[in-house]
C-alpha cells in the first residue's frame, strides 16, 4: 500500500477542547486507522507558516493539514514547489491543483441551536461571543440568529468579539455584559476562551451552547447542546482518498447530510426544552440533510 504520512499545522494548543483539539483528534484517527506517520506543529505567527509548510513537504509528507483560514495564502504559494504533496486548509478560501479548502456547514447546526435557544429564552435576547471576527464565525452566528428569530421574530442577538481565542477572562466579561443587557441564552465561537462564556452562564444561571466539539460535559448544568463538526472523520476521509490515489482537491464542504455536522443535545437538560421546540429543532435538522 502507498505510504501515507500526514502532518498538521495548528494556530493554537491542542489542549483547547475545541478547534485545535479537533485537528489533533484527526491526526490520531489517521494514525490509528491507516497506520500513517503523523506529526503536529503549533505555529506561533504568520512568519512560521511558509517555513513549516516547506519543512514538512521537503521531508516527504504526502498530506499536510493546515487548521485555519489564515494558512490559505501560504499553502497556495508553497504548494507550487511541492506538486506531490497535498495541502488541506480548514476554512480555507482558495484551492489549486494540490491545495484543498475544507469547510463544515456548522451554521446549519448553529441554526438548530438557535431554534432551541428561542424556545427556552424568556427575555427574547440571546448573546454570542466570538474570538477574532473571522468570516466562518460570523456565518456561525448568523445561522444561530436565524434559528433564534424563527421562534422569536421580535428577538435580538447581541454579538461581541474579544479579539483572542485564549483569553478566558475577556470572554467571561463579554458574556456577563451581554447577560446584564438581558441575554439569557449564550453561544460562543471563541475556542479555548469559550470556557469563560460557560463560567458566566453558570454564575448567572442562564443557558449556553457549545461549538466545534461536544462540550456538553464541560458545564453540564448550563450547556443545552453542542454543534459538533466531525473534523477527525473528514481528515480520515481525505487521508484515505490520498492513500488510494483518488483525492481531488477543491472547495470541499461537509454538512449534516454527510454526517459530518450534527447537534448533540445534553441529556441532563433535555427536559428543560419544550417538546414542541425539540420537534421543531429535529425537523430543522432533517431539512439540512
N, C-alpha and C positions, 0 to 999 in steps of 0.2 A: 504494500500500500504506500501511497505517496506520503512522505513525512510531512506533517503539518506542525508548524511552530507558530504560536500566537503571542503577540506582545501587546500590552496595553499602556496607554498614557492616561493619567487622570489628573485633574486640576486640584484635587484635594485629598485628604486622608481617607483610607478605606474604612476607617472606624466611624464614619459619619452617620451610619444607619440609614443612609439614603442614596443619593446619586452615585458617589464613588464606590460605596459598598456594593452597589448593583453591578458595577463593572468587574469588581473583584470576584463576585459570585459567578459571573460569566466565564472568566478565565479558569476558575476552579472546575466548572462544569465541563469545559472543553478538555481540560487536563484529564478529568475522570473518565469521560465518555470516549474520547478519541486517542488518549494516551499521548497527547501533544506536549511538547516542551513549551512552557509558558513563562512569561516574566511581566512584571508590572513596575512602572516608574511613575512617581509623582513629580510633575513639572512645577517649578516654582514661579516661572514668569514666561511671557511670550518669547523671550530671548532663548529659552531652553527648547522650544518646540521643534525647530528645524534640526538642531543638534541631536535631539532624541530620536527623531524620525530617521535621520541619516545613520545614526549609530546602530539602531536595530535592523534597518534594512540592509546595511552593509554586513551585518552578522548573519544574514541569510534567513531572517524570519519571513515566512510566507504571507503572514497576515498581521496587520497592525491595527488595533482598535484605538481610536483617539476619542476619549469620552467627554466631548463638549464641542459646541459650535465654534468656539474660538480657535480650534485647531484647523478649520477648513482651509484657509489660505496656505498655511504651511504644508498641509498634506498635498494639495494640488501642486505646489511648487516642487516639493521633493519627489513626488511620485513619478515625475517625468524622467528622473535619473535612475529609477529602480522599477522598470516595467514588469518584472516578475514578482513583485510584491504587491499585495492588495492592501489598500488603506481604507478603513471604515470609520467615518466620523459621526458620532452620536449627535443628533440635532444639527447636522451639517447643512450648509446652504448651497452646496455645489457637488458635482460629480464629474468624473472623467473616465478614460478607458480603464484605469485601475484604482479609482477612488469612488467609494460609495458613501452616500449620506443615509443614515439610519434614523428614522423618525417614528415615534409612537404617538398615536392619537389619544393622548391622555386627556385631552379636552373633552372627549366623549364620556370618560369615566368621571371627570370633574362635573360635567352636566348632571350626571346621575346623583352625585354627591349634593349638587345644588338643589335638586328636587327634594332630597331628604332634608336638607337644611331648611328649605322653605316650609316643609311640613312640620318642623319642630320649633321654628323661631316664633317667639311671642312678640318680639319688638318689630319684626319686619326689617331688621338691619343685620347684615352679615359683614364680616371682616375678612380681608385677605392680606397676608403678609408675605412678601417676596424678598429674596436676597438682592441680586442685581436685576435690573429691569431688562431682561432678555426677551426676545420675541416668543420663545417657547413658553415662558412663564406668563406673559401677557395673554397668550392663547388659552392657557390652562384656566386663568382667572375669568376670561371671557366665557368659557364653557360653563364654569360654576355659576357665573352671574345669570346666564341664560336659563339654566336649570332652576335657579332660585326664583327668578321673575316669572317662570312658567307657573309656579304655585302661588307666588305673592306678587302680582303685577305692579303693585304700588311699593314694592320693597326697594331697598338700597344696598349697594355693596361698597364698602369703604376699602380702599386699596392703599397699602403702604409698602415702600421698599426701603430696606435698611442699608443697601449698598454692599453687604457682605453676606457670605454663606456660613460663616463660622462664629458670628457674634450672637451668642445665645441671649445675653442681656439686652441687646438692642432689639431683638425680635420680641422678647417678653415685654419691653417697654412699649413697643409699637402696638402689640396686641392689647395691652392694658389701656392704651389711649383709645383704641377703637371700641373696647368694651365700655369705656366712660362715655362714648358717644352713642351708646345703645346697642352695640353689636352683641348678640347672644349666640351666634354660631361663627366659627372661625375656620378658615382653610389656610394652609401655608404652602409655599413652594420656596422654601428657604434652606433646604438641605439640613446640615447639622444644626443650624440655628433654629430649625423648626421646634426643637426641644423647648425653647423659650416660649413659643406660642402655646404649647401644651401646658407648660408651667402656669402661664397666665390664665388659661382656661380652667385649670384645676383650682387655682386661687379664687377665681371669680365665680366658679360653679356655672360655667357655660360649656357648650359643646364644641368639639373640634373635629377636623378631618385630616387624615394622613394622605401623603402622596409618595409616588415612586415605588416604595416598598410597603409591605404590610406592617404598618406601625401601630396597629391596634393595641398591642401588648405594652407599648411604651407608657401609655396613660389610659388604661382600660376603663377608667371611671368617667372619662370625658370624650374619648375618640369614638364617634359613631361608626365610622367606616374609613377604609383606605382605598385610594385609587392606585392600583398596582400595575406597573409595567413589567413584563417578563423579559427583562434585559438579558438574563442568563440564557433563556431559551432562544432568543433572537441571535445572540452571539454564537450559540452552538449550531443553529441552523446555517448561519453563514460559514462557520468553520467547516462544517460537514460538506457544504457545497464546494468550498475551496479544495478540500481533500479529494472530492470526487470529480474535480475539474469541470464543474458546471455552475460556478458562481458568475453572475452577471452584474457588475457594478451599475449603479444608477441611483435615483432618488427612491430609496426603499422606505415603505411606510407600512407599519403594522398597527392593527387595532383590535377591537373586540371580536370582529369576525374571524380573526386569525387565532384567537385565544391568547393573544399577547398583551392585551389590556383588559383589566377587569376591576370590579368594585367588590371589595371584601368587607362584609358587614361585621361589626363587633358583636358576637352573640350575647355578650353580657349586657349590652344596651339596646338590643334589637326591640325589646318590649316597649321602649320609650318612643318608638316611631309608630304613628298610627298605621293600621293595617292598609288603609286605602292609599297611603303615601308609599308604603313598601311595594304595593302592587303597581303603582304609577312609576316608581323607580325601576322595577323589573321590566315593565313594558318599554321604558325608555332604553334600557339595555338591549332588549330584543330588536328595537328599531335600528340600533347601530350595527347589528350583525349583518 
